[in-house]
C-alpha cells in the first residue's frame, strides 16, 4: 500500500496540472450572452443588425438594423435594456434619412441622439434627443443645427457649432477653437477631441481643456483615422504609402503611440475593418482566418479556415485571446467591456482586458487531482479485497 502511495500522489498531481493547463488554454468565458429578437437570418446578403455601442456594465446595447417581422427595408436604431422582463427594445429610433449619432453620458445613465444631414440639407436643423436610460423616456428635446455633440466631464450635454463649444441647455459659450492653428486646419471631431491637419501631420486638441494633447506624423499619403485612444496618444490610420498615389497600390495601415514613440505598419487588404483599437490604446483586435491542421479535413470535413479575431498587446504582439466565427466587435466607451457578435448573431459580452479565471483553473486542478486520487484509492481497496479470496482458492 505504501509503495503505491507515492506513484498515486504523483499521478494525481500530474492530472491536476494537466486540467489546470487545459482550462488556462481555453478562450475566456463570456460574462453574459445576448440573443436579440428576430435576429437569426440574413436577407439580401446583409446581417439583420449591426452592433453600434454597449455600456461599460454591459446592460445597454445599441443596434442598427431591423428586428421586425417581416424584415423592414429601412434600418432603425434600437436601444436594448437587458434588465427588461420582455424582449422589446427600450427605445426605437427612425433615422428619417439622417445619419444618426449616439453618445452615452459619462455615468452612462443618459443617451444623447442626434442626426446629421447631407451638405445640400446643411441649413436644416437637427433633432437632438436626451434619453433617460432607466426608463427610456425623452428627458429633453432640441431642434438645432450642430457640428458635434459631446458630454462634459460632469455629464452636461454640450454642442459644437462653427468652432464654438456651448452648453446645450443654457446656450452659454464654454470654449472656442479657431478653424486654423499654425497652418493646421480643423478637420473632424472625434469624441472629446478635435483633429487639425497639415498634410500627413495631425494635431489633436481637447474640447474640455482647449489644449493640444497629442501630435502625430501619419507617414503615408491621404491617411484617414480609423481608431483613436481616449487620450489621443495612440492613433490608428490607413491610407497609401508615402509618395504613392491613391488607388495605385495596396492600403497601408499604421499604428502610432506618440508618448512611447512606437510605430507599427501593415499592408491593409481593402477597406474592411481588419484591426480595431481599444479605448486605452494598448490592445488591438485583429481579424483574419484561422487555418485548420492539414490532416484534419480528412477526418473531420469542413472549410480549410474559419474567420477569427485575436486580441493582442500591439507593442509586444503578446496574444491575450483568440475567438472564431466572430463578425463584429465593439468596445464600450470606457473600454471595460467588449461585445463580440457571433456568426449566429448572438452577442457575447466580456470583461476587458480579459482575465484568466484563476478560480476556475485552481478548481479544475483540485477536482482532477482529487478525482484521480479517489480512483486510485478505490482501485487499491478493490485489489486488497480480491487478493485474499484468490489466495484461499
Order of alpha helices (4+ residues) and beta strands (2+ residues): alpha-beta-beta-beta-beta-beta-beta-beta-beta-beta-beta-beta-beta-beta-beta-beta-beta-beta-beta-beta-beta-beta-beta-beta-beta-alpha-beta-beta-beta-beta-beta-alpha
